[in-house]
């Protein structure tokens, strides 16, 4: 007996993903950075952020790249969490 339920297509675009794609298209800037450049700056960016500095002032291209690149954003979030945990542990 065949199931009458339709399987979700893996290529289906959710509303959230659609909104992210549209925002990303309109957020393109004349000067974009590559992921490799992002990774060069990321450790300093995280350190400054955890020191309470205005990282957008020092590295505006990083914030933009984080908005544009979900893979780099995921790595940034993980690094931020690890470094914050280390700093918290060192305080004890």
C-alpha positions, 0 to 999 in steps of 0.5 A, spaced: 500 500 500 502 506 497 503 512 502 498 518 500 503 523 504 507 527 500 515 527 502 518 534 503 522 535 497 529 536 500 530 542 495 524 546 498 525 553 500 523 555 507 520 562 508 526 563 513 531 561 508 527 565 502 527 571 507 535 570 508 536 569 501 533 576 499 536 580 504 543 577 502 542 579 495 540 586 497 546 586 502 551 585 497 557 591 497 562 593 492 567 590 497 566 583 499 571 579 503 573 572 501 572 567 507 580 566 507 580 573 509 575 572 514 579 567 517 585 571 518 581 576 521 576 572 526 581 571 532 582 578 533 575 580 531 573 575 537 578 577 542 576 585 541 568 583 541 569 579 548 573 585 550 567 589 549 570 593 543 566 596 537 568 591 532 564 593 527 568 600 527 574 596 526 572 591 522 565 592 518 567 587 513 567 582 518 560 583 520 557 584 513 561 577 511 557 574 517 551 576 515 552 573 508 556 567 509 552 562 514 558 557 514 563 562 516 557 565 521 557 558 524 564 557 525 564 564 528 559 562 533 563 556 535 569 560 536 566 565 540 563 560 545 570 556 546 574 563 547 568 565 552 568 559 556 576 559 556 576 566 559 570 564 564 574 558 566 580 562 567 577 567 572 575 562 577 
